[in-house]
Amino acid sequence: MCEDMAMPALADQFSTPLYVYSQSAIVTAFNEWRAAFEGARHLVCYAVKANSNIAVLKLLASLGSGFDIVSGGELGRVLAAGGDPQKVVFSGVGKSMAEIEFALKTGIRCFNVESASELALIEKIARRLGKVAPISIRINPDVDAKTHPYISTGLKANKFGVSADAAIALYHVAQDSSSLRPVGIDCHIGSQLTEIEPFIESVSHLRDLVRALGAQGIELTHIDIGGGLGIRYDDEHIPSPKHLISAVQDQLGDLAMELLIEPGRSIVGNAGALLTEVMVIKAGETKHFAVVDAAMNDLLRPALYSAWQNIVEVETREGDPTTYDVVGPVCETGDFLGKDRRLTLAEGDLLAVMGSGAYSFAMSSNYNTRPRAPEILVSGGTAHVIREREQLEDLWASERLPEHLV
């Protein structure tokens, strides 16, 4: 079930592969973050990259959410969904001139600046437009988040942020510029964190730097501790938002600043599942394969960094389970959704890949000329189509034949 809707009925109505999200699960997760602050000044900025569907963004905007974006395209989505630009923070190491100009004209809350070059570019564009750009410097605290290297962002070897010493110099540049206004400080050390200690270590760096800047006459109004709190895919023990925020507030002590946080996966991750049908049961010489109609183009995480997501039978079947690799029809050996799964299956059965609300559809593609799956948002006993299934003709609609080939 998803809320009051039976998964087999959804598969019958909309076919598979199919992304299904629970509206109440998203609302509950967001409200848990909001309640964790217990009235303290704060802004929860949902990380749009986790799941950028317009309906999901509109739902969160209606709850008062801010947004963490990493591209001009994501800003466009937030605006289309009715999001408040004054609640938008713009992260990312490679903001283009066009994206910066778009954000300045829109009037976002601040830019999370990641290099001296970016600060100079923002200043140049703001001066040309006759605007003052609010900025926050992203600190790289060299903290090991103990997560997969592809989603680690807080080590010196990572491309993100600047050192404390470099940040101090940049804050002075911003303070002395008539086109820049330093308003905050931020940090993001990685994704799918299962412990609060790396958060606390990074926050201690921010706290010390804020105090050092204050002693030099640079007063900031907010601290952005980033996102990255994980979800339970298997047997992970995940701290609650309340536990994390309480520990962070203890670390910040008497700093009277607004606290920003950028959760993504922890709001939408476990609100979604990918429904897929078993097309072929294949017994190889050393392995058994369940070939399903979803593939790495639908769900890239397992192929990209061996991510583990629970795969369950939608309807139970009598018999002893067999160990399967659950694979898709894409012509790549890396096309798998899960390996060595104990399942009782027959061709035509439905499987649900759990924990698919975040970094799932958002990372999907048309590889092998496969139309992307539809997305369904379930509210109680009603299923809302929030993205139609792509049709084959959609995939080449923007392609053009040169005249000599027509």
C-alpha positions in Angstrom: 0.0 0.0 0.0 0.9 3.6 -0.4 -1.4 5.4 2.0 -4.9 4.1 1.0 -3.9 3.0 -2.5 -2.9 -0.6 -3.4 0.3 -0.8 -5.3 -1.0 -3.5 -7.8 -4.0 -1.2 -8.6 -1.5 1.7 -9.3 0.5 -0.6 -11.6 -2.6 -1.7 -13.4 -3.7 1.9 -13.9 -0.4 3.5 -14.8 1.8 0.5 -15.9 5.4 0.0 -14.9 8.1 1.2 -14.2 6.3 3.7 -12.0 7.5 6.1 -9.3 5.0 6.4 -6.4 5.3 9.0 -3.6 3.3 9.4 -0.4 2.2 13.0 0.2 1.7 12.4 4.0 5.2 10.9 4.3 6.7 14.1 2.8 4.6 16.4 5.0 5.5 14.3 8.1 9.2 14.4 7.4 9.2 18.1 6.7 7.3 18.9 9.9 9.7 16.8 11.9 12.5 19.1 10.8 10.5 22.2 11.6 9.6 20.9 15.0 13.2 20.1 15.8 14.0 23.8 16.2 11.4 24.3 18.9 10.6 28.0 18.0 14.2 29.1 17.5 14.9 31.3 14.4 15.5 28.9 11.5 14.8 28.2 7.9 14.5 24.7 6.4 15.8 24.9 2.9 14.8 21.7 1.0 17.6 20.5 -1.3 15.8 20.6 -4.7 18.3 18.2 -6.3 16.9 15.3 -4.3 13.5 15.4 -6.1 12.7 18.4 -8.2 9.2 17.6 -9.4 7.1 20.7 -9.4 4.3 19.1 -7.4 6.7 18.1 -4.6 8.2 21.6 -4.6 4.7 23.2 -4.5 3.7 21.0 -1.6 6.9 22.0 0.4 6.4 25.7 -0.5 2.9 25.5 0.9 4.4 24.2 4.2 6.7 27.3 4.3 9.8 25.6 3.1 12.8 27.4 1.8 14.9 25.9 -1.0 18.6 25.0 -1.6 19.3 25.1 -5.3 22.4 24.3 -7.4 21.4 25.6 -10.8 19.4 28.2 -12.6 17.1 25.4 -13.7 16.3 24.5 -10.2 15.6 28.2 -9.4 13.2 28.2 -12.3 11.4 25.1 -10.9 11.1 26.7 -7.5 9.6 29.9 -9.0 7.2 27.8 -11.2 6.1 26.0 -8.0 5.3 29.2 -6.2 8.4 29.2 -3.9 9.5 32.4 -2.2 12.8 33.6 -3.7 13.7 35.2 -0.4 13.9 31.7 1.0 16.3 30.4 -1.7 20.0 29.8 -1.1 22.1 29.1 -4.2 24.9 26.6 -3.8 27.3 25.0 -6.3 30.9 25.4 -7.4 30.2 26.5 -11.0 27.5 29.1 -11.3 27.3 30.6 -14.7 27.0 34.4 -15.5 23.4 33.8 -16.7 22.5 31.9 -13.6 23.9 34.5 -11.3 22.1 37.3 -13.2 18.9 35.3 -13.1 19.2 34.8 -9.3 20.1 38.5 -8.7 17.1 39.7 -10.7 14.9 37.2 -8.9 16.0 38.4 -5.5 17.2 35.2 -3.8 18.1 35.1 -0.1 21.9 34.5 -0.7 24.6 32.9 -2.8 26.7 30.2 -1.1 30.0 31.3 -2.6 32.6 28.6 -3.2 35.7 30.4 -4.6 37.4 33.8 -5.0 36.6 33.7 -8.7 32.9 33.2 -8.1 32.8 36.1 -5.6 34.5 38.3 -8.1 32.0 37.3 -10.8 29.0 37.9 -8.5 30.4 41.3 -7.6 30.9 42.2 -11.3 27.4 41.2 -12.3 25.8 42.8 -9.3 27.6 46.1 -10.0 26.4 46.0 -13.7 22.8 45.4 -12.6 22.9 48.1 -9.8 22.2 45.5 -7.1 23.8 44.3 -3.9 24.4 40.6 -3.8 23.9 38.8 -0.4 26.6 36.2 0.1 27.6 33.4 2.4 31.0 31.7 2.1 31.0 27.9 2.0 33.7 26.5 4.3 35.5 23.3 3.6 36.3 22.1 7.2 38.2 19.0 6.1 35.8 16.7 8.0 35.4 13.1 7.1 31.6 12.4 6.8 32.3 8.6 6.7 30.1 8.2 3.6 30.6 7.1 0.0 33.4 9.1 -1.6 31.1 10.1 -4.5 28.8 11.9 -2.0 31.5 13.3 0.4 31.8 17.1 0.1 33.7 18.3 3.2 37.3 17.0 2.7 40.2 19.0 1.3 40.3 16.7 -1.6 36.7 17.6 -2.6 35.9 20.4 -5.0 33.6 22.2 -2.6 34.1 25.3 -0.4 37.3 27.1 0.8 39.5 26.9 3.9 38.9 29.1 6.9 41.8 31.4 6.1 40.7 31.8 2.5 37.2 32.6 3.7 38.3 35.4 6.1 40.0 37.1 3.1 36.9 36.7 1.0 34.7 38.1 3.7 36.8 41.2 3.9 36.5 41.6 0.1 32.8 41.4 0.4 32.7 43.8 3.4 34.6 46.4 1.4 32.5 46.1 -1.7 29.4 48.3 -2.4 28.0 45.4 -4.5 28.3 42.6 -2.0 26.8 42.1 1.4 28.1 39.3 3.7 25.1 37.8 5.5 25.9 34.2 6.4 28.4 31.3 6.6 27.7 27.8 5.4 29.1 24.3 5.2 28.0 20.9 3.7 30.1 17.8 4.3 28.3 15.0 2.5 25.2 13.0 2.0 23.6 10.0 3.7 25.2 10.7 7.1 24.3 8.3 9.9 26.1 10.0 12.8 25.9 13.5 14.2 29.6 13.7 15.1 30.8 14.9 11.7 28.0 17.6 11.8 29.2 18.7 15.2 32.8 18.9 14.1 32.0 21.0 11.1 29.7 23.3 13.2 32.5 23.9 15.6 34.6 25.2 12.7 31.8 27.6 11.7 31.3 28.8 15.3 34.9 29.6 15.7 35.1 31.4 12.4 32.0 33.5 13.1 33.6 34.6 16.4 36.9 35.5 14.6 35.0 37.4 11.9 33.0 39.3 14.6 36.2 40.4 16.3 37.3 41.8 12.9 34.0 43.8 12.5 32.2 41.4 10.2 28.8 40.5 11.7 26.8 37.7 10.0 23.1 36.9 10.5 22.8 33.2 9.7 24.7 29.9 9.9 23.9 27.3 7.3 25.0 23.8 8.4 24.1 22.2 5.1 22.2 18.9 4.8 23.1 15.3 4.4 21.2 13.5 7.2 20.6 10.0 5.9 17.6 7.7 5.8 17.1 4.1 6.6 17.7 2.0 3.5 18.5 -1.2 5.4 19.4 -1.4 9.1 21.1 2.0 9.5 20.5 3.8 12.8 19.7 7.4 11.8 19.6 10.3 14.3 16.4 12.2 14.5 16.3 15.8 13.3 15.6 16.8 16.9 18.7 15.0 18.2 20.8 16.6 15.5 19.5 20.2 15.9 19.7 20.0 19.7 23.4 18.9 19.5 24.1 21.7 16.9 22.5 24.3 19.1 24.5 23.2 22.1 27.7 23.5 20.0 26.8 27.0 18.9 26.3 28.2 22.4 25.3 31.9 22.7 25.6 32.8 19.1 22.3 34.5 18.4 22.0 33.7 14.7 19.4 32.2 12.5 20.1 28.6 11.7 19.6 27.2 8.2 19.7 23.6 7.2 19.4 22.0 3.7 17.7 18.5 4.1 16.7 16.7 0.9 16.9 12.9 1.1 15.6 12.9 4.7 12.4 14.6 3.5 11.5 12.7 0.4 13.7 9.6 0.3 11.5 7.1 2.2 8.4 8.7 0.8 8.9 7.0 -2.6 9.1 3.6 -4.2 9.8 2.5 -7.7 7.4 -0.2 -9.0 8.7 -2.6 -11.5 7.4 -5.9 -13.1 9.4 -9.1 -13.4 9.6 -9.8 -17.1 12.0 -12.8 -17.2 13.3 -15.3 -14.7 16.7 -16.5 -16.0 18.9 -19.2 -14.4 22.5 -18.7 -15.3 25.4 -21.1 -14.6 26.4 -19.3 -11.4 23.5 -16.8 -10.7 19.8 -16.5 -11.0 18.5 -13.3 -12.6 15.2 -11.5 -12.2 15.0 -9.2 -15.3 12.6 -6.4 -14.6 11.2 -3.5 -16.7 13.0 -0.8 -14.7 16.7 -0.2 -15.4 19.7 1.9 -14.6 18.3 4.7 -16.6 15.3 4.7 -14.2 17.3 4.2 -11.1 21.0 5.0 -11.3 22.1 4.9 -7.7 23.0 1.2 -7.6 25.1 1.3 -10.8 26.7 4.7 -9.9 28.0 4.0 -6.5 26.7 0.5 -5.5 23.9 2.0 -3.4 21.8 -0.6 -1.6 18.0 -0.2 -1.6 15.5 -2.7 -0.3 13.6 -4.6 -2.9 10.4 -6.3 -1.8 7.6 -8.4 -3.3 4.5 -6.3 -3.7 2.4 -9.5 -3.1 3.7 -12.5 -1.3 3.9 -15.8 -3.1 4.1 -19.3 -1.6 7.3 -21.2 -2.0 11.0 -21.1 -1.0 12.9 -17.9 -1.9 15.7 -17.9 -4.4 18.8 -15.6 -4.5 18.5 -13.3 -7.5 20.3 -10.4 -9.0 17.5 -8.0 -10.0 18.6 -6.5 -13.3 17.2 -4.4 -16.0 17.1 -4.7 -19.9 19.7 -2.0 -20.6 22.7 -3.4 -22.4 25.3 -2.9 -19.6 26.6 -5.3 -17.0 26.3 -2.5 -14.6 22.5 -2.4 -15.1 21.2 -3.8 -11.8 18.8 -2.6 -9.1 20.0 -5.1 -6.5 22.3 -8.1 -6.2 21.9 -11.3 -4.1 18.3 -10.7 -3.0 16.3 -13.5 -1.5 12.9 -13.4 -3.3 10.0 -15.7 -4.1 9.1 -14.7 -7.7 7.4 -15.6 -10.9 7.3 -13.8 -14.2 4.7 -11.0 -14.1 5.1 -10.3 -10.4 5.6 -6.8 -9.1 8.6 -5.6 -7.1 8.9 -2.3 -5.1 12.3 -0.7 -4.8 12.0 1.2 -1.6 13.7 4.4 -0.6 13.3 5.8 -4.1 11.9 9.3 -3.3 15.4 10.9 -3.5 18.1 10.9 -6.1 16.1 8.4 -8.2 13.8 10.0 -10.8 16.0 13.1 -10.5 19.0 11.2 -11.9 17.1 9.2 -14.5 17.9 9.4 -18.2 16.8 8.2 -21.7 19.8 5.9 -22.1 19.0 3.1 -24.7 16.2 5.5 -25.9 14.0 4.5 -23.0 11.2 6.9 -22.1 11.3 8.0 -18.4 8.8 6.6 -16.0 5.8 8.6 -14.7 5.6 10.0 -11.2 2.5 9.6 -9.0 1.7 11.4 -5.8 -0.7 9.6 -3.5 -2.9 11.5 -1.1 -5.1 9.2 1.0 -7.1 7.3 -1.6 -6.3 9.5 -4.6 -3.5 9.1 -7.0 -2.3 12.3 -8.8 -0.3 12.1 -11.9 2.5 14.6 -11.3 4.5 13.6 -14.4 3.2 11.8 -17.5 5.1 8.8 -18.9 7.3 10.0 -21.7 6.3 8.8 -25.2 8.9 7.7 -27.8 8.2 10.7 -30.0 9.1 13.0 -27.0 12.6 11.7 -27.1 13.5 13.1 -30.5 11.1 16.0 -30.6 13.9 18.5 -30.2 16.2 16.8 -32.7 16.6 18.2 -36.2 17.7 16.7 -39.5 20.1 18.8 -41.6 18.6 19.9 -44.9 20.8 17.6 -47.0 19.5 14.6 -45.1 15.8 15.5 -45.3 
